[in-house]
Structures are given as C-alpha cells and as structure tokens.
Amino acid sequence: MSRLDSFIRRLEAQRACLNAAARLIAGLPGNVLEFGLGNGRTYDHLRETLTGRDIYVFERKVAAHPDCIPPDDRLFLGDFLDSLPRAIAQLGQNTALANLDVGSGDEAASQRLARAMLPSVLQLLKSGGILISDQPVEDPALEALALPAGIKPGRYFLQRRR
Ligand SMILES: C[S@@+](CC[C@H](N)C(=O)[O-])C[C@H]1O[C@@H](n2cnc3c(N)ncnc32)[C@H](O)[C@@H]1O
C-alpha cells in the first residue's frame, strides 16, 4: 500500500471513530477533550459534530488554521503532561469524550507519550465516557469497542471507560 493510501485510510478511520464516538456519547453529558490540535482538522470536526459541548484542547504550540483556534479559556497550552494535572483540578471527572491524536513520526515515542498520559486522562474521563486514540493504550478501566464497519483493527482505537 502506498504511503498516500495509508494516510487516507488513517484519516478515514479517524473520522469514522470520531463520528461513532459522537453517537456513543449522545446521551452522556460532559465535556470533550482534544489532545493534539495540529492544524485543527479533528478539532473542527468535533466542533461541527458536537455543537453545544464544551471542547477543551491540549497543545504545546498552536499552529492551526486560523479558523480552528480554540478560545483562550478552552485551551490548555503546554506539554500534555504539564497541562493534565491543571485540567484535572479545573474540570474534575466530567469528560464524555477524549480524542488522543498525539502521534509524531516516531512511533515508539508516540506510544510512550500516550501511555504516560493515560492515567491522567482516566481521571478526567467519566464512567461510560469514550476514549478514541491514534495510539494503542490499555487499562483495566477501559473496554475495547468494535470499530466502525470497514475500519481495520489497529488504525485507530475506540474504547469506553467502565
Ligand atoms: C498528529 S498531530 C494532531 C493533529 C490534529 N488532531 C489535526 O487533526 O490536525 C499531534 C499534535 O500533538 C502535539 N503534541 C505532541 N506531543 C505533545 C506534547 N507532549 N504536549 C503537547 N502537545 C504535543 C503536536 O504539537 C501536534 O500538533
């Protein structure tokens, strides 16, 4: 498979999981957390799909499309691992959906980062809340959910907090 095909399939998997997650939390109040603003693609999609939800964004350096920059009071600027304790203090355990889109070109480093973030993310994610991620993360508090039709396992990850 060409790198172009692989990139397209990853984005398709991401969009399918974002849409599935939005449906799964339809009856669950709570905020939404976006880890990794990047150029703002997934933030924009969440914003469009989940109108009315408070969406908080975590990013160390904002470089998104100008239309996709969150308001200052919804942005945790800095390293994820520094921002997470502040977010726990501010938000408590009231997150219905967290999207971890934290991958860089370095697969091992990306997985280490996601694993380091997970305990704090779980302190924010309420029971029944959905975690979707571009990295494999596991915890006894999480149950894996079936991926949307047509999405190959391992392209994106969809889990629910017990
Ligand atoms: C894959 S990109 C996110 C793409 C984005 N969701 C989109 O749709 O455009 C990952 C982002 O995570 C950010 N990031 C990576 N490691 C980080 C860290 N330790 N703390 C804060 N931000 C980090 C990077 O700056 C980058 O913008």
Ligand as a Chemical Component Dictionary entry (heavy atoms), coordinates in Angstrom:
data_LIG
# 
_chem_comp.id                   LIG 
_chem_comp.type                 NON-POLYMER 
_chem_comp.pdbx_formal_charge   0 
_chem_comp.three_letter_code    LIG 
# 
loop_
_chem_comp_atom.comp_id 
_chem_comp_atom.atom_id 
_chem_comp_atom.alt_atom_id 
_chem_comp_atom.type_symbol 
_chem_comp_atom.charge 
_chem_comp_atom.model_Cartn_x 
_chem_comp_atom.model_Cartn_y 
_chem_comp_atom.model_Cartn_z 
_chem_comp_atom.pdbx_ordinal 
LIG C1  C1  C 0  -0.970 14.307 14.991 1  
LIG S1  S1  S 1  -0.860 15.975 15.455 2  
LIG C2  C2  C 0  -2.545 16.390 15.771 3  
LIG C3  C3  C 0  -3.367 16.546 14.515 4  
LIG C4  C4  C 0  -4.698 17.197 14.756 5  
LIG N1  N1  N 0  -5.569 16.443 15.611 6  
LIG C5  C5  C 0  -5.387 17.527 13.468 7  
LIG O1  O1  O 0  -6.419 16.920 13.150 8  
LIG O2  O2  O -1 -4.914 18.410 12.767 9  
LIG C6  C6  C 0  -0.197 15.885 17.074 10 
LIG C7  C7  C 0  -0.134 17.221 17.809 11 
LIG O3  O3  O 0  0.222  16.936 19.162 12 
LIG C8  C8  C 0  1.105  17.946 19.617 13 
LIG N2  N2  N 0  1.938  17.338 20.662 14 
LIG C9  C9  C 0  2.751  16.257 20.531 15 
LIG N3  N3  N 0  3.338  15.961 21.698 16 
LIG C10 C10 C 0  2.887  16.886 22.591 17 
LIG C11 C11 C 0  3.115  17.090 23.982 18 
LIG N4  N4  N 0  3.941  16.289 24.700 19 
LIG N5  N5  N 0  2.473  18.108 24.598 20 
LIG C12 C12 C 0  1.636  18.924 23.899 21 
LIG N6  N6  N 0  1.376  18.779 22.565 22 
LIG C13 C13 C 0  2.004  17.765 21.929 23 
LIG C14 C14 C 0  1.913  18.346 18.399 24 
LIG O4  O4  O 0  2.395  19.673 18.553 25 
LIG C15 C15 C 0  0.892  18.189 17.275 26 
LIG O5  O5  O 0  0.270  19.422 16.991 27 
# 
loop_
_chem_comp_bond.comp_id 
_chem_comp_bond.atom_id_1 
_chem_comp_bond.atom_id_2 
_chem_comp_bond.value_order 
_chem_comp_bond.pdbx_ordinal 
LIG C1  S1  SING 1  
LIG S1  C2  SING 2  
LIG S1  C6  SING 3  
LIG C2  C3  SING 4  
LIG C3  C4  SING 5  
LIG C4  N1  SING 6  
LIG C4  C5  SING 7  
LIG C5  O1  DOUB 8  
LIG C5  O2  SING 9  
LIG C6  C7  SING 10 
LIG C7  O3  SING 11 
LIG C7  C15 SING 12 
LIG O3  C8  SING 13 
LIG C8  N2  SING 14 
LIG C8  C14 SING 15 
LIG N2  C9  SING 16 
LIG N2  C13 SING 17 
LIG C9  N3  DOUB 18 
LIG N3  C10 SING 19 
LIG C10 C11 SING 20 
LIG C10 C13 DOUB 21 
LIG C11 N4  SING 22 
LIG C11 N5  DOUB 23 
LIG N5  C12 SING 24 
LIG C12 N6  DOUB 25 
LIG N6  C13 SING 26 
LIG C14 O4  SING 27 
LIG C14 C15 SING 28 
LIG C15 O5  SING 29 
# 
